[in-house]
Amino acid sequence: MTLKPSSWKKFSALVVAGIATLGAIDLHFLTSVPPVLAQQRSANSQLLRTIGDRAFPIFAVAYSPIAPVVVSGSNEDTIKFWNADTGELNYTAAVHLDDVRALDISPNGQILASGSDDNTANLWNMETGQLIYTLYGHTKGVKTVAFSPDGRTLATGSWDNTVKLWNVENGQIIRTLSAHEDGVEAVAFSPNGATLASGGLDNNVKLWNLNTGELITTIPAHDDWVSSVAFTPDGQTLVTGSYDNTVKVWDVNRGQLLRTLTGHSFPVYQIAITPDGRTVASVSDDRTVRLWDIASGRLVETLTGHEKSIFSVSMGPEGRRFATGGNDNTINIWELGR
């Protein structure tokens, strides 16, 4: 069934926490959890099942952090909630007026954020699929959305060249971050919520102090669009994916490139890091999923299962499984090797 928008109960007030130490790249405040583990993962991941109604390309997927639920967004302008274990469609939410390009689920698993080419982002109740708020403010398509670690702030990035921060409790804009010279394709919060990374069509990654809204630094990261950004759980490392076919690993404190991961033959559309910080999954126009050891840069394995471009990847609970969605109109559920 298709659910109509309705209101939802408000919850706790906004807190944007963290203390930033500014400098050229003096970002030691990012450390918050133990360092990345160096153990290597075995190359025996497997495709568990393929789900979806195969009707439209899947532009975005989000795996619930607390339940076997995968949400998909497509050029059907709808959002669908799937049972990842059975492949059954739980329900469909329809309110966007154009392609759904981005999805993220709050850390507590209760709220879904969606971004669309209709210039809006929406907040949804994960349990019912009902609309909480529509967020108006961008003047071009919203290509990326991300919740803060405490779930109280949402970041959205748009092809209007801006990043906006929103109060999840009331749907109001906190501030707009403007420094990119072209559209924004990717946003990610540091683990302690004090810093935001954004990447865009200007080939740059920018780091922002969220206490002040000030730009900390700009990293000329890639030779083409930056399509995805993600912090490791210790906050020390930033991983980026690009249309230049590469994945890059950066030392955040020094702003230095640690290694470049090459192997994809076409643009990398999205990356996702496992909760243990050991592995990054990258998906590409070359129809493959590649798993990389972050500490060494070693390619662990290459997975095939999609028949066309893969647009999105999202890690599941405890990092044991992940989902990918692509232009072949399907969602694949994978189990990682140990």
N, C-alpha and C positions, 0 to 999 in steps of 0.2 A: 504494500500500500504506500501511497504518497502522503506524507505528513504535512500539515499546514503549520505556519509559524505560530508560536505562542510564547508567552513570557515565562520566565524561570526565576526561582528564588535567588536573591542576591546572597553573596557570602562575604567573607572577611575583607577588611579594608586593605588598600594598597600599601605595600612596603617595598621600596626599592633600596636594597641593602648593599653594603660593600664599601670598602675604603680604597681609593685609588691613589697610587703614587705615580705622578706624571713625570715624564722625562722623554728623551728621544725614543727609547723603547724600554723604559724601566718599568716593567709590569709584573714585579714579583708578587703583587697582591693576588694574582690569579691562582696560586697554589692553594688547594683546599682539601685534597684527598691524596691517598698514597700514589706514588709514581707509577707510570705505565709498566706493566709486566713485560718481560722480555721472552717468555717461553713461546715456542713456536706451535702453531696450530697444525694439526694433521690435515692432509688433503683428501678428505673423504666426506665432504658435504654432499647432500642429496636433495633432489626435488621430491617433495612429499606429495603435493597435489597442485592442480591448476583449477582455479575457480573464476567466477565471473559469468556474466550473461553473454559475453562475446559480441555485444552489440556496438560498442563504441571504444575508441582508443582510451587507454587509462593514462591520464597525465600525472596523477598523484596517488600515492598510497600512504596510509599511516596505520601502524600496528599498535594496538592498545598496550600500554605498559603493565596492565594488571589482568587482562583477560584475553582469551583466544578470539579476538575481534579485529578484523582488518577493515578499514574504511577506504573507499576509492572515490576519486573525482575524475570526471571525464568531459569530453566535448558534447555530452548530452545535457550539460548544465545541471546535472544532478549529483548528489552524494549518496553512496550506497554503503550500507553497513553489513558486512559478511561474517558468518561464523567460519573462522579460519580452520577449524577442525573438521567440519562437515561440508563446507562450501556453500551452505544454504544462505540465501539472502534474508537478513533479519528485517530490514526496512529501508525505505528510500526517502531522502529529504530533498525537496525541490523548492528553491527560492532564488538562486542565482539566475541571471539573465544572459550569461555567456559562459564560456569554458571555465571549468574549475581547474586551476593550475597548481594549487598548493594546499597541503593539509598538515596539521600537527595536532597532537593530543596532549592535554595537560599532564604533568607528572603524576597526578593522582588518578588519572584515567576518567575524570568526570566530564571534561569539556573538550569539544573538538573545535578547532579553528580552521576556516577555509578561506582561500583567496581566489579571486576570479578575474577574468578579463572584463567583467562588468564594472571594474574600478572599486569594488567593495570587498571587505572581509566579513565573515559571519562567525558567530560563536553559537555552538550547538550543545544541547544536552546529550551526552553520549548514551545514556540509558534509554532515552525515549526518541532521540532523533529530532527533537523539537528545537526551533530557533529561540535563542536567548536574545541576541542583539545583532543588528547589522551595523557595521562600522563604516561611516562615510567620511571621506577626507582626501583620498587619493584621486588624482585626475586622469590616471591611466591604469592599466591592468595591474592587479596585485599578483605578483609572481612567487612570493615566498612568505611564509608565516612561521613564527616560532614562539613558544611559551618560555618565560623565564623559569629558572629552577624551582621557584616557589609557586609558580602557576598564577601569580597575581598580575603579571604584565605580559602583554602580547606585542611582539615586534612584527611589523609588516614591511615588505619591500616592494617597490613598484617601478614600472617603467617611466614614471614621472620623475625619476632620479632621486627619490627620497626614501628614507626609512621613517616610519612612524611608530611611536610607542603608545600603547593603549592601556587604560585601567580596565582590567577584566571584570571588576566588580560592577562598574557602571557604564562601560562602553565608551568612555570619554578619552579624548586624546591627551596624553601627558606632554609629549613634545614631538617635534619633527626634526630629524637629523638630515642636514643637507650639505653634501660635499662631493658626492659622486657626479661625474660629468656626463653620465649616461644612465640608462636604466639599471635598477637593482634587481639581481636575480637570486640572491642568497643572503640569509641572516642566521646567526647563531649566538646564543648567550654563553658566556664563560660559566663554568660550574658553580661559581659563587654568586653569579648574577650581577657582578659589578661592571662587566665589560660586554660589549656587543661587537661581533665581527660582521661585516657586510661585504659582499662581493658583487661586481656588476659588469656591465657591458663596456666599461672603460678599462677592463682588464686588471683592475686594482682591487685589493682588499683593504678595508679601512677598519680601524679599531676605535671604539667610542667609549668614553667614560660616562657611564649611565647615571652617576650622581650629579654631574654637571651638564651633560649633553655635549661636552667638548670632544672634538676629534683628537685622539691621542697620536695616531700615526697613519700614514698611507704606505702600503706595501705594493710595489709594482710586481704583482705576483705571476702573471701569465702573459702569453703572447696572443691570447684571444679571450673571449668572455669568461668570467669566473661564474660558474654555474652552481657551485655548492661550497659551503664552508662548515666545518665542524671542529669543536674542541675535544681533545682527549679528556677523560674524567679527572686528571690531575690539574688541568688548566695550563699545563706547561707547553703543550703542542697544539698547533692548529693545522688541520688538513684541508686542502682545497682541491676542487675538481674544476676542469676547464674544457672549453671548446677547442683548446689546442691539443686535445687527446691525452693530456697528462693529469696525474694526481701529484700534488706536492705536499711535503711535510715541512713545517716551519717551527723554529724555536721562537715562542712568543716573547719571552723576556728580552731577547736580543734582536728579534725581527729577522733572523737569519734563516736562509734555506738550508734544511738538513739533507734532503734527498728528493729526487724526482722519480716518480714511479711511471715507467713507460711500458707500454704493451698494448693499450687500446689503439685501434686503427682509425677510429672516428671519435667525435666529441664525447666527452664524459658529461652526462647530464646530472647525476646526483651521486653523493657518497653518504655512507652511514658507518659510524664507528660502534663496535661492540661495547657493552657496558664495562668490560674488563680493560678496555683501552688497548688491547693487543692487535686487533684486526680492523681494517677498513674495507668495506665493500664498495665497489664502484660499478655503475651501470652506464651503458654507452649506446650510441647509435650503431655500434658494431654488433649488437644483439647478444653481447656477453655480459656476465657478471664476473668481476675479478675480485678475488680476496687477497689482500696484501698484509704482510707482517709489518706493522708500523715501525717497530724498533730497528729492523734491519732493511726494510724496503723490499724484502723478498716477495715475489709472487707466489702465493700459497697454492692457488688453483684458479682455473678458469671454468665457469659454469655456463652451459648452454641449455636452453629450454624455451626461450622466446623465439618467435619466427620473424619478428621485426624489431625496430628500435625499442630500447628499454628506457623509460623516462624517469622512473622513481624507484627508490629503495627505502625500506624502513625496518629497523630492528624490533623484534618482539620481546616479550617478557624474559628477563634474565639473559638475553642475548643468545638463546639457544636456537631460535628460529628467526627468519626474516622474510619479508614480502617484497616482491618486485612487480611493477606494472608497466605495460608497454603498448606500443602501437599495434600489436596483434590482438588487442581487445581483451587480454587476459591478465590475471593476477596469479603469480606463482608463489607458493609457500615452500621455503627451503629450510632444511635443518643443517646447521653448521657442524663441521667436523670437530672432533675434540682435540 
